[in-house]
Amino acid sequence: MGELAGADIVVDPTELELDPASEAELAEGSNIVQRNMDILRGFAARQPTDKPRIVRLRFRVSPVALLGEERVEAVEIVRNRLESDGGGSVRAVATDERDVISCGIVFRSVGYRGVPLPGVPFDEKAATIPNASGRVLDDAGAPTPGLYAAGWIKRGPTGVIGTNKKDATETVELLLEDARAGRLPLVERERRLEDLLGARGIEAVMYAGWTAIDALERGRGERYGRPRIKLCTWTELLAAARG
């Protein structure tokens, strides 16, 4: 992002304040936190070079109102302070300090919230499935045999692809541990998963379909010197898998 040809990146150095949880991660040698802070501090130290656009990164603020008559003309933001919840996490608490940013258009690019599944425990406040390292917990806090969670529904909308890979590995290791110990419920054991899905009218993409998608994406990217160009719609993905 720092190499955009048409825009300068602007960061206010006074806003680069780590919350207590991140400070603890940094003290423990977290490479991700350190790299992020190094990049942001590098942005903050730059001088604008008069590019036609400016991308300004803001921290510890939240939008509270869109202002305007017939169209959006400004967005009102509130400054937050960071408070520890005593359990190793922090939450943003609004202060009385507010500001108005003039604007002509607003894009919403955040707001993921997990939704409950029938018969599965759900934490309405955190919008996640209660779990212990991936094992789903019942209302009494005990593991529910055969139920597991991974990704954002497990821990909330945080992290990057690498975070999700590590997270999924943790969950799958517990699933395999439970399988070896005989803790998984045996339901319709004689039926293959693809047969069960077919009986329910669900089209599944099997491994051969996945390899077809992978080959097509790699082929699309090769002509441009890129690792791949991803297929972006269900229609394209399913057509490639069926082929």
Secondary structure, 3 states (H helix, E strand, C coil): CCCCCCEEEEECHHHCCCCHHHHHHHHCCCHHHHHHHHHHHHHHHCCCCCCCEEEEECCCEEEEEEECCCCCCEEEEEEEEEEECCCCCEEEEEEEEEEEEECCCCCCCCCCCCCCCCCCCCECCCCECCEECCEEECCCCCEEEEEECCCHHHHCCCCCHHHHHHHHHHHHHHHHHHHHCCCCCCCCCCCCHHHHHHHCCCCCCCHHHHHHHHHHHHHHHHCCCCCCCCCCCHHHHHHHHHC
